[in-house]
Amino acid sequence: MDRDHHGLFNVLIKITIMAILGEEFSMRLYNPGRIPRSVVPENQEFPMLALSSQLTPESLHYIRNHFPYPSFSPEDWHLDIGGLVRNPVRLHYDDLMRMSMVSLPVTMECAGNKRAFFHPKVRGEQWELGAVSHAVWTGVRLRDILSAANLLSDANEVIFEGMDFGQRTDIKGTFHYSRSLPLAIALHPDTLVALFMNGKPLPFKHGYPARLIVPGWYGMASVKWLRRVLVSDQPFEGPFQKLDYMIYQMNPNLGRRPVTSMKVNSAIVQPTDQSVLKKGIRQVFGVAWAGEHPVTQIHISLDKEHTWQTAVWLDPEQRYSWRRWVWQWDASKEGTYVIKAKAADSVGNTQPLYAEWNVKGYENNSIHQIQVYVE
């Protein structure tokens, strides 16, 4: 797209967003905040009604914690890389700042997003639509750090430990939040040790001074307040790896599988569920995203999935990034309507009408639907 067309495209997006939001509320008067789900540890959702820009401000980006915030001295912080390496490395903040950096726009989603919509209900934070956000992360490629440590030939897994710690309710002991990645994912050029978020130093609540960013994977992989990286030849057995973030089905004989890459998903933002609308041309507005492959299709149905109509994208296709969309609806007849949105990615993965129910309530990528009334 040349410069003139790109500028026109941005203008049209702004006009469309203003048309969508202007009828519903005034952005000058609306002062959104994150939606709290728990206080200690702090867990808060992104307020979907604030979706006026593709980029999520730091103050609205969802927050997911398992323990209280860590307490530490930034001046004493360092990152240790050890285990199956020839040259163990200790990096201070200034060391990382001197290394070559890259920036990546990444949509991050909590594995428990939409947990509140599972039936029957499951335990855990009752996330609705907003445990997902989009930011630009800047940092050092993890593979550059691991290369400096010189991995041994039998390395096949990399463990990441954060500074946050505490106790669990299911097993005794004190645990740091720790996760591992297969070596191939750890060495992927898009896996970062991030130092910046949206062009500013990483905020404390998002993992300052350094955090892992694993694009395309659910947010549990992107360990915050990173303090130790351990290279191993054995599968990691920590509770956040082997007990949590596993798909346990209702029938225990069916086994389990780990939560890894994000599934294609979407949300209707405007109108909201149970809205009463005036007759006329209405705008249905929302957002869609996927994991390792970009989201490429978004369709809307008003007739119980018998027919699907194509919505218009407001953002360009980009790997790891969500895309806002809009669909113009001629709501000229009074009545009760169920609006459903279904997205698909570039390799044909699409949303099911009902997600696979599982004991811990992960990976709910079911088709989002709302009911509205036209009068």
C-alpha positions in Angstrom: 0.0 0.0 0.0 1.5 3.4 -1.1 1.7 6.4 1.3 -1.4 8.2 -0.1 -3.6 5.1 0.1 -2.2 4.2 3.5 -3.1 7.7 4.8 -6.6 7.4 3.3 -7.0 4.0 4.9 -6.2 5.4 8.3 -8.6 8.3 7.9 -11.4 5.9 6.9 -10.7 3.8 10.0 -10.9 6.8 12.2 -14.2 7.9 10.6 -15.6 4.4 11.0 -14.6 4.1 14.6 -16.1 7.6 15.4 -19.3 6.6 13.7 -19.5 3.3 15.7 -18.6 4.8 19.1 -20.2 8.2 18.7 -23.7 7.0 18.9 -23.1 4.8 21.9 -21.1 7.1 24.2 -18.8 10.1 24.2 -15.1 9.2 24.5 -14.6 12.6 26.1 -16.8 11.6 29.0 -16.0 7.9 29.1 -13.0 7.2 31.4 -12.6 3.4 31.3 -10.6 1.3 33.8 -9.7 -2.3 33.9 -12.3 -4.7 35.2 -11.2 -6.4 38.4 -11.5 -10.1 38.9 -9.5 -10.4 42.1 -7.5 -8.1 44.4 -4.6 -10.2 45.8 -3.2 -11.5 43.5 -4.3 -8.7 41.2 -6.2 -9.9 38.2 -8.0 -7.5 35.9 -9.6 -7.5 32.4 -9.2 -5.1 29.5 -12.5 -3.3 29.2 -13.6 -4.2 25.7 -15.8 -1.1 25.4 -12.5 0.9 25.4 -11.4 -0.7 22.1 -11.0 2.5 20.0 -7.4 1.7 18.9 -5.7 -1.4 17.9 -3.0 -0.8 20.5 -3.9 -1.4 24.2 -2.5 1.3 26.5 -0.5 0.0 29.4 -3.1 1.2 31.9 -5.8 -0.9 30.3 -3.8 -4.1 29.3 -5.1 -7.1 31.1 -3.2 -8.3 34.2 -2.9 -11.9 35.3 -1.0 -12.9 38.4 -0.8 -16.1 40.5 0.9 -14.5 43.5 1.3 -11.0 45.1 3.7 -8.7 43.4 7.3 -9.4 44.1 9.5 -7.0 46.2 13.0 -6.4 45.0 15.7 -3.8 44.4 16.0 -2.9 40.7 19.7 -2.0 41.3 20.4 -5.6 42.5 18.4 -7.3 39.7 20.2 -9.7 37.3 19.3 -12.5 34.9 21.1 -15.8 35.3 21.4 -18.3 32.4 22.7 -21.7 33.5 22.1 -25.4 33.3 23.3 -27.2 30.2 25.5 -24.4 28.9 29.2 -24.1 28.5 29.4 -20.5 29.6 26.9 -19.6 32.4 25.9 -16.0 32.0 24.8 -13.3 34.5 23.3 -10.3 32.8 22.4 -7.0 34.4 19.9 -4.5 33.1 22.5 -2.4 31.4 24.0 -5.5 29.7 20.6 -6.2 28.1 20.1 -2.6 27.1 23.4 -2.7 25.1 22.3 -5.7 23.1 20.5 -5.6 19.7 16.8 -5.3 20.1 13.7 -5.9 18.0 10.0 -4.8 18.4 7.0 -7.0 17.8 3.3 -6.2 18.0 1.7 -9.1 19.9 -1.8 -10.0 21.0 -1.6 -11.8 24.4 -4.5 -13.8 25.7 -4.8 -15.5 29.1 -5.5 -19.3 28.6 -8.6 -18.8 30.9 -10.1 -16.0 28.8 -13.9 -16.6 28.4 -13.9 -19.1 31.3 -17.0 -17.6 32.7 -18.9 -18.8 29.6 -18.3 -22.5 30.1 -21.2 -24.7 31.1 -21.1 -26.3 33.6 -19.1 -23.7 35.4 -15.5 -24.4 36.3 -13.2 -23.1 39.1 -10.7 -20.3 38.5 -10.8 -16.6 37.7 -14.1 -15.9 36.0 -12.7 -14.1 33.0 -15.3 -12.9 30.5 -14.1 -11.2 27.2 -11.2 -9.1 28.3 -8.3 -11.3 29.4 -6.7 -10.4 26.1 -4.9 -7.3 24.9 -2.5 -6.0 22.2 0.9 -4.2 22.7 4.2 -3.6 21.0 7.0 -5.4 22.9 10.7 -4.5 22.5 13.5 -6.5 23.7 16.4 -8.9 23.0 15.9 -12.1 21.1 16.2 -15.0 23.6 18.2 -17.0 21.2 20.9 -14.3 21.3 21.1 -14.6 25.0 21.2 -18.4 24.9 23.8 -18.3 22.1 26.1 -16.3 24.4 25.8 -19.1 27.0 26.7 -21.7 24.4 24.2 -24.6 24.8 25.3 -28.1 25.2 24.2 -30.7 22.6 21.8 -32.6 24.9 19.7 -29.4 25.7 16.0 -29.8 24.7 14.0 -27.6 27.2 14.4 -24.2 28.7 13.0 -23.3 32.1 12.1 -19.7 33.1 11.7 -18.5 36.7 10.0 -15.3 37.8 10.5 -13.4 41.0 6.9 -13.7 42.1 6.3 -16.5 44.5 3.8 -17.8 47.1 1.8 -20.8 48.2 -0.8 -22.8 46.4 -4.0 -24.3 47.8 -3.5 -27.8 46.3 0.0 -28.7 47.4 2.3 -27.7 50.2 5.3 -25.5 49.8 6.4 -22.2 48.4 6.8 -21.8 44.7 8.1 -19.3 42.2 6.0 -18.9 39.0 8.0 -21.0 36.6 7.4 -22.4 33.1 9.3 -24.1 30.4 9.5 -24.0 26.6 10.7 -26.6 24.1 14.1 -25.6 22.8 12.7 -24.9 19.3 10.3 -22.3 20.7 12.9 -20.8 22.9 15.2 -20.4 19.9 12.5 -19.0 17.7 13.6 -15.5 16.5 10.3 -13.9 17.7 10.7 -15.1 21.3 11.9 -12.1 23.3 13.2 -11.0 26.6 11.2 -7.7 26.6 12.4 -4.5 28.2 9.8 -2.1 26.7 6.1 -2.0 26.3 4.5 0.3 23.7 7.8 2.2 23.4 8.2 2.9 27.1 10.2 1.0 29.8 8.4 -2.1 30.9 5.9 -1.2 33.6 6.3 -2.9 37.0 2.9 -4.6 36.8 3.8 -6.1 33.4 7.1 -7.6 34.5 9.7 -4.9 35.0 12.7 -5.1 34.6 12.4 -8.0 32.1 9.9 -10.5 31.0 9.5 -13.3 28.5 7.3 -12.7 25.4 6.3 -15.9 23.5 4.2 -14.6 20.5 1.3 -16.9 19.4 1.2 -18.8 22.8 -1.2 -18.2 25.6 0.0 -15.7 28.2 1.1 -18.2 30.8 4.2 -18.8 28.7 5.3 -15.1 28.9 6.9 -15.2 32.4 7.1 -11.8 34.2 9.9 -10.5 36.5 12.3 -12.9 34.9 15.3 -13.8 37.1 16.6 -17.2 36.0 16.8 -19.2 32.8 17.8 -22.8 33.1 18.6 -25.1 30.1 17.7 -28.7 30.7 17.5 -32.1 29.0 14.6 -33.2 31.2 10.9 -32.2 31.1 10.1 -29.5 33.7 7.9 -30.8 36.6 6.9 -27.5 38.2 3.2 -27.2 39.3 2.5 -24.4 36.7 3.7 -26.8 34.0 2.4 -30.2 35.1 -0.7 -29.4 37.1 -1.9 -26.1 35.7 -2.3 -25.2 32.0 -3.2 -28.7 31.2 -6.4 -29.7 29.4 -8.1 -32.3 31.6 -11.3 -33.6 30.1 -14.4 -34.7 32.0 -13.5 -38.3 31.3 -10.2 -38.9 33.1 -9.5 -41.9 30.8 -9.1 -39.5 27.9 -5.8 -38.2 29.3 -4.5 -34.7 29.2 -2.6 -32.3 26.9 -0.7 -29.1 27.6 -1.9 -25.6 26.7 0.4 -24.1 24.1 -0.5 -21.9 21.1 -3.6 -19.7 21.1 -6.7 -20.7 19.2 -8.5 -18.4 16.8 -11.0 -16.3 18.7 -13.2 -13.2 18.4 -15.5 -10.9 20.4 -18.4 -8.6 19.6 -17.7 -5.3 21.3 -20.7 -3.1 20.2 -23.5 -3.4 20.6 -23.4 -5.1 24.0 -25.5 -8.1 25.0 -29.1 -7.2 25.8 -28.9 -3.8 24.1 -32.1 -2.1 22.9 -31.5 -0.5 19.5 -33.5 1.9 17.4 -34.5 0.7 13.9 -32.1 1.7 11.1 -28.6 1.1 9.9 -26.5 -0.2 12.8 -22.8 -0.9 13.1 -21.7 -4.2 14.7 -18.1 -3.7 15.9 -15.6 -6.2 17.3 -12.1 -7.7 17.3 -10.6 -11.1 16.2 -7.3 -12.7 16.8 -5.4 -16.0 16.4 -2.1 -17.6 17.5 0.8 -18.7 15.3 -1.1 -17.9 12.1 -2.7 -14.5 11.3 -6.5 -14.1 11.5 -7.9 -13.6 8.0 -11.7 -14.0 8.0 -14.5 -12.7 10.1 -18.2 -13.6 9.5 -21.5 -12.6 11.1 -24.7 -14.6 11.4 -28.2 -13.5 12.4 -30.0 -16.8 11.5 -28.6 -19.5 13.8 -25.5 -20.1 11.6 -27.6 -20.9 8.4 -25.9 -18.0 6.5 -22.8 -16.0 7.3 -22.0 -12.5 6.0 -18.5 -11.0 5.7 -17.5 -8.1 8.0 -14.9 -5.5 7.0 -11.5 -5.4 8.6 -10.3 -2.1 10.1 -6.7 -3.3 10.6 -4.3 -4.9 8.2 -3.4 -8.6 8.4 -0.4 -9.1 10.6 1.0 -12.2 12.4 0.4 -12.2 16.1 -1.9 -9.2 16.0 -5.6 -8.9 16.6 -7.8 -7.0 14.0 -10.8 -4.8 14.6 -13.7 -5.3 12.3 -17.1 -3.8 11.5 -20.3 -5.0 9.9 -23.1 -2.8 8.7 -26.5 -4.1 9.6 -29.8 -3.0 8.2 -31.9 -3.4 11.4 -35.1 -2.1 9.8 -37.4 -4.6 11.4 -38.4 -4.8 15.0 -37.6 -8.0 16.9 -35.2 -10.0 19.0 -31.9 -10.9 17.3 -29.0 -13.2 18.1 -25.8 -11.9 16.5 -22.9 -14.4 16.2 -19.3 -13.7 15.1 -16.9 -16.4 13.8 -13.3 -15.9 12.9 -10.8 -18.0 10.9 -7.0 -17.9 10.5 -4.8 -18.2 7.4 -4.6 -22.0 7.5 -8.4 -22.6 8.0 -8.7 -23.0 11.8 -12.0 -21.6 12.8 -14.1 -21.1 16.0 -16.5 -23.8 17.1 -20.1 -23.1 18.2 -19.1 -24.6 21.6 -15.6 -25.0 22.9 -14.2 -28.2 24.3 -15.3 -28.2 28.0 -12.4 -29.0 30.3 -11.9 -29.2 34.0 -9.7 -26.0 34.4 -11.6 -23.9 31.8 -8.9 -23.2 29.3 -9.0 -22.3 25.6 -12.6 -21.2 25.3 -12.7 -20.0 21.7 -16.4 -20.6 21.1 -18.3 -18.4 18.8 -19.3 -15.2 20.6 -22.9 -14.3 20.5 -25.1 -11.5 21.9 -28.9 -10.9 22.0 -30.2 -7.5 21.1 -33.7 -6.0 20.7 -34.7 -3.7 17.8 -37.6 -1.3 18.5 
